[in-house]
Amino acid sequence: MQPLRIALLHGLFILTFLGSGCSDQKQARISDAEDAGPVVRVTEPTLRKVTDYTYFTGRIEAPESVKVQARVTGYLVSVDFEPGAEVKVNQRLFQIDPRPYQAALDMAIGQVHLAEARLKLAEADYARAVEIAKTPGAISQQDVDKYAAAR
Protein backbone atom coordinates (compact mmCIF):
# COMPACT_ATOMS: atom_id res chain seq x y z
CA MET A 1 0.00 0.00 0.00
CA GLN A 2 2.88 2.15 0.55
CA PRO A 3 3.86 2.35 -3.15
CA LEU A 4 0.30 3.25 -4.12
CA ARG A 5 0.32 6.10 -1.69
CA ILE A 6 3.60 7.39 -2.97
CA ALA A 7 2.38 7.17 -6.57
CA LEU A 8 -0.81 9.08 -5.68
CA LEU A 9 1.13 11.70 -3.81
CA HIS A 10 3.46 12.16 -6.77
CA GLY A 11 0.54 12.35 -9.16
CA LEU A 12 -1.18 14.98 -6.98
CA PHE A 13 2.01 16.99 -6.80
CA ILE A 14 2.44 16.90 -10.60
CA LEU A 15 -1.18 17.95 -11.19
CA THR A 16 -0.80 20.85 -8.75
CA PHE A 17 2.39 21.97 -10.47
CA LEU A 18 0.81 21.76 -13.94
CA GLY A 19 -2.35 23.48 -12.77
CA SER A 20 -0.50 26.46 -11.36
CA GLY A 21 1.14 27.04 -14.75
CA CYS A 22 -2.20 27.29 -16.54
CA SER A 23 -3.65 30.08 -14.43
CA ASP A 24 -4.89 33.52 -15.74
CA GLN A 25 -2.09 35.34 -13.93
CA LYS A 26 0.32 34.35 -16.70
CA GLN A 27 -2.03 35.83 -19.31
CA ALA A 28 -2.30 39.03 -17.28
CA ARG A 29 1.48 39.31 -17.12
CA ILE A 30 1.78 38.81 -20.90
CA SER A 31 -0.87 41.44 -21.72
CA ASP A 32 0.79 43.94 -19.32
CA ALA A 33 4.12 43.41 -21.09
CA GLU A 34 2.50 44.02 -24.47
CA ASP A 35 0.86 47.23 -23.23
CA ALA A 36 4.16 48.56 -21.88
CA GLY A 37 5.94 48.30 -25.29
CA PRO A 38 6.68 51.37 -27.45
CA VAL A 39 4.02 52.76 -29.71
CA VAL A 40 5.10 52.37 -33.33
CA ARG A 41 3.42 54.33 -36.11
CA VAL A 42 3.09 52.39 -39.33
CA THR A 43 2.83 54.19 -42.68
CA GLU A 44 2.80 53.26 -46.30
CA PRO A 45 6.03 53.84 -48.27
CA THR A 46 5.99 56.86 -50.58
CA LEU A 47 8.01 57.81 -53.62
CA ARG A 48 9.58 61.31 -53.52
CA LYS A 49 12.73 63.22 -54.55
CA VAL A 50 15.59 63.22 -52.01
CA THR A 51 18.08 66.12 -51.83
CA ASP A 52 21.72 65.01 -51.93
CA TYR A 53 23.02 68.07 -50.11
CA THR A 54 22.15 70.18 -47.10
CA TYR A 55 23.14 73.68 -46.04
CA PHE A 56 24.64 74.05 -42.59
CA THR A 57 25.78 77.13 -40.75
CA GLY A 58 29.42 76.77 -39.85
CA ARG A 59 32.90 78.20 -40.03
CA ILE A 60 35.94 76.81 -41.76
CA GLU A 61 39.53 77.76 -41.16
CA ALA A 62 42.64 77.03 -43.18
CA PRO A 63 45.24 74.82 -41.53
CA GLU A 64 47.92 77.38 -42.40
CA SER A 65 47.34 81.09 -42.55
CA VAL A 66 49.49 84.19 -42.62
CA LYS A 67 48.75 87.70 -41.50
CA VAL A 68 49.46 89.91 -44.52
CA GLN A 69 50.99 93.23 -43.57
CA ALA A 70 53.06 95.69 -45.57
CA ARG A 71 56.55 96.50 -44.29
CA VAL A 72 56.15 100.22 -45.01
CA THR A 73 53.27 102.67 -44.71
CA GLY A 74 51.68 104.54 -47.55
CA TYR A 75 48.65 104.80 -49.76
CA LEU A 76 47.72 101.65 -51.65
CA VAL A 77 47.55 101.87 -55.41
CA SER A 78 46.28 98.28 -55.78
CA VAL A 79 45.61 95.11 -53.80
CA ASP A 80 46.67 92.16 -55.94
CA PHE A 81 45.20 89.22 -53.99
CA GLU A 82 41.81 88.03 -52.77
CA PRO A 83 41.42 87.55 -49.01
CA GLY A 84 41.29 83.83 -48.29
CA ALA A 85 42.84 82.85 -51.63
CA GLU A 86 46.11 80.99 -52.03
CA VAL A 87 49.16 83.07 -52.85
CA LYS A 88 52.46 81.96 -54.31
CA VAL A 89 55.99 82.76 -53.19
CA ASN A 90 57.14 86.19 -54.43
CA GLN A 91 53.65 87.09 -55.65
CA ARG A 92 53.00 90.82 -55.35
CA LEU A 93 50.25 91.41 -52.80
CA PHE A 94 50.08 95.22 -52.60
CA GLN A 95 51.32 98.11 -54.65
CA ILE A 96 52.03 101.14 -52.51
CA ASP A 97 52.22 104.63 -54.04
CA PRO A 98 55.96 105.02 -54.82
CA ARG A 99 55.98 108.85 -55.11
CA PRO A 100 56.78 109.67 -51.45
CA TYR A 101 59.53 107.05 -51.40
CA GLN A 102 60.96 108.23 -54.71
CA ALA A 103 61.02 111.80 -53.34
CA ALA A 104 62.83 110.62 -50.19
CA LEU A 105 65.33 108.68 -52.33
CA ASP A 106 65.97 111.70 -54.55
CA MET A 107 66.47 113.86 -51.46
CA ALA A 108 68.95 111.36 -49.98
CA ILE A 109 70.88 111.21 -53.27
CA GLY A 110 70.99 115.03 -53.28
CA GLN A 111 72.35 115.05 -49.73
CA VAL A 112 75.06 112.56 -50.74
CA HIS A 113 76.08 114.82 -53.65
CA LEU A 114 76.11 117.83 -51.30
CA ALA A 115 78.30 115.97 -48.78
CA GLU A 116 80.69 114.89 -51.55
CA ALA A 117 80.97 118.51 -52.77
CA ARG A 118 81.63 119.75 -49.24
CA LEU A 119 84.33 117.09 -48.80
CA LYS A 120 85.95 118.11 -52.07
CA LEU A 121 85.90 121.78 -50.99
CA ALA A 122 87.35 120.92 -47.56
CA GLU A 123 90.17 118.90 -49.11
CA ALA A 124 90.93 121.73 -51.56
CA ASP A 125 90.96 124.26 -48.67
CA TYR A 126 93.31 122.00 -46.68
CA ALA A 127 95.66 121.53 -49.65
CA ARG A 128 95.70 125.29 -50.20
CA ALA A 129 96.36 125.91 -46.48
CA VAL A 130 99.28 123.45 -46.52
CA GLU A 131 100.80 125.28 -49.53
CA ILE A 132 100.29 128.66 -47.85
CA ALA A 133 101.79 127.33 -44.59
CA LYS A 134 105.08 126.71 -46.44
CA THR A 135 105.51 130.49 -46.55
CA PRO A 136 106.42 131.64 -43.01
CA GLY A 137 103.83 133.91 -41.37
CA ALA A 138 101.26 133.65 -44.18
CA ILE A 139 98.82 131.43 -42.17
CA SER A 140 98.72 130.31 -38.59
CA GLN A 141 99.07 126.65 -37.60
CA GLN A 142 95.64 126.90 -35.96
CA ASP A 143 94.00 127.69 -39.31
CA VAL A 144 95.82 124.76 -40.94
CA ASP A 145 94.49 122.48 -38.17
CA LYS A 146 90.93 123.79 -38.73
CA TYR A 147 91.17 122.95 -42.44
CA ALA A 148 92.56 119.50 -41.59
CA ALA A 149 89.67 118.82 -39.19
CA ALA A 150 87.06 120.03 -41.70
CA ARG A 151 87.99 117.45 -44.31
Secondary structure, DSSP 4 states (H G I P E B T S, - for coil): -HHHHHHHHHHHHHHHHHHHHTSHHHHHHHHHHHHTSPP------------S----------SS------SS---EEEE-S-TTS---TT---EEE--HHHHHHHHHHHHHHHHHHHHHHHHHHHHHHHHHHHTSTTSS-HHHHHHHHHH-
